[in-house]
Structures are given as C-alpha cells and as structure tokens.
Amino acid sequence: MLLDEPANGLDPAGIIEIREMFKTLSENSITVFISSHILAELARIDTKIGIIHRTRLIKELKTAELEKQRTKKLIIVNSNHNKTLLFLQKKNISSNINHDNVIESADKEAINNPAMICEWLVKEKLTPKTFYIFQEDLESFFIRMIQNKES
C-alpha cells in the first residue's frame, strides 16, 4: 500500500484511528509505504525509515537502528559550569559547555545513568537548575542526514 500524507487534515481521533490501522496492517505482514513531511507523526508509527532527498534514497534503517543513530546527550544547567566540568572530568564523564552556555555530555555513562550523575552533583553542591536527556527527533535527524550528504 502506498500513501501520501495519510494523516493530513485528520482530527486527533482520526490520527489515532489511522495509527491503529497501520499497526494492524503491519501485524498482518502488509507493507505500507508512507510519504510525509510530518516526521513527528511518522516516528510514532514506523518500523523502517527511508530518507529521500533530491530524488535519491540517502538512508534506510529500521527503527531500532534509528534509535542508536539519533543524537542523545545529557543537558545540565547550574550556577557553576566550570566547577561542574572539572568535577565531571574527574569522574571520567566527558562533557563541554555549548554555545548557549549549557553543559552537554554525550558520554554513554552519563546518558545511561543520569540519576547517578545528578546525585553526584547534588553531593558536590553543584545542584542542577535544569537536568535532562535530550534526544534528537526524527526531523533533526533527517536534516543532519541531508546536510551530511551535501557536504
């Protein structure tokens, strides 16, 4: 089945209904190829993604592989970034201060154990004001992939 923008113009109940229909089709081994610019919606229903740019397939991957390739990082904002960076370095957690003056860490240990990192910071009196795991959405992933192909 080939569909172009199947959720376009639907109300929220219709979108949920169409998601359920796609899930049922997939469970019955029916392939549905969807073309859409609403990437956030696709991310909720896909099992495999193909990124097409300028008539060329530039990337094809299963959802599990997409999860591995999407950028993830721990974001920390507190009142003493420099001391926090030094502390994280002592704990072998690689991190940096980005252009928005926010601490970022793509370190797997930090991403997989954010509660532990937060606990360490609180014990060191480096309590975060903001603390969360950022995960790249499908739209940002798409832009990154097409920019990589153009450079």
N, C-alpha and C positions, 0 to 999 in steps of 0.2 A: 504494500500500500504506500503511495506517495502523496504526502500532504504538504501544502504550502500555507503557513501561518494558521494552523488549525484552531488556535485559541483566540485569534483576533476578533474582537468585538463581543466576546462572551462575558457574561456576568460571572462573579466569583463561583456561584453554584455550577454554572456550565463548565467552568475551567476544572473544577474538582471532578465533575462527571466525565469529562474527556480524559483526565489523568487516569481515572479508574478504568476507562475503556482501553486505553493504551496498555495498562498493566495486564488486563485480561487477555488482550491480543498477544502480548509478549509471552504470557504463561502458556498460551496455546501455540507457541512457535510461529507466530505470524510477525513478519518483519514490517515495521512501519518506518519509512524514511520521512523525516520532517525537516522542512526548510523553514527557518525562522530567524528573525533578528531579535527576538525576545529571549535572550540567552538565559536569564534567570529562570524562566519557566522551563526551558529545555533541561536545565541542570536538575530539575526536580523529577524528570521522567525518563531520562536517557539511560541506556546501558552501554552505548557506544557512541562516540562523538567523532565527526569528521569536520575539520575546519577547512573551508574552501575560501580562497582569496584570489581574486582576479582569474576566475575560471579554473583554478588549479587546487587539487586536494593537497594541502600542505602538512596536515597532521591528521592521523586517525588513531584513536585509542579507546580502550574500554574505560568505563567509569572508575574502576579500581586503579588503573594506571594514571588517570587524570588526577585522582586524589594524591598520588605520590608526586606528581609533577607540579601541582599548584603550590605557589609560594606560601609558606607559613612562617610566622615569626611572633615572638613574644614582645609585646609593647609595654614599656614601663615609663611612667612619668612620676617623678618625685622632686623634692626640693634640692637634692644634691646629686646631680648627674655624674659629675667627675668622681666623687667618692664611690658611687654605686658601680661605675665602670671598673674602678680599681678592685672593688670587692668581688665583682663577678669574675674578673680575670684571675684573682687568687683562687677562686673556686673552679677554674678552668672552663668557664662559660664565656665563649666568645660573643662579643657584643660591640655596638658602636652607637654614637649619637648621630641621628639623621639630620637632614636639613631643616626639620621642624623642631629641633632641639628635644627630640624624644629618643629614649634608649630603645634600640631594637636588638633582638637576638634571634638568629636563625639556627642557633645551636640546638641539636636534637635533644640533648638533656633538658634544656630549658623548655622546649616545646612539649616534651613528653611528661615533664614533672613541674608544671607551673606552680602548684601549691607549695612544693618544697622550696622553690626559688622565692616565692612570696614570704614564706616563713623565715627563711634566712635573712631577707631584707628587713623584716619587722624586728627580728632579734638584734640586728645591727643598727637599729634606729634609723633605717633608710626606708621607712614605710611608704609604699606607693600611693599616689593620689589616683592614678589610673594604672590598670594592670589587666591585660587581656591577650588572648591569642588571636592574631589577625590571620585570616585565611583568604587568599586571593579568590575572587569569584570568577565564574566562567567568562564573563565579559572581559575582565582584566587579563585572564589567561589568553583569550583569543587575541587581544591587542598585542600582548607580548609575543605571541607566536608569529603574527604577521609582521611585526616590526623586526623580529629576528630574521625573517626571510628576505626582508627588503634591505637589510644592512650587510 
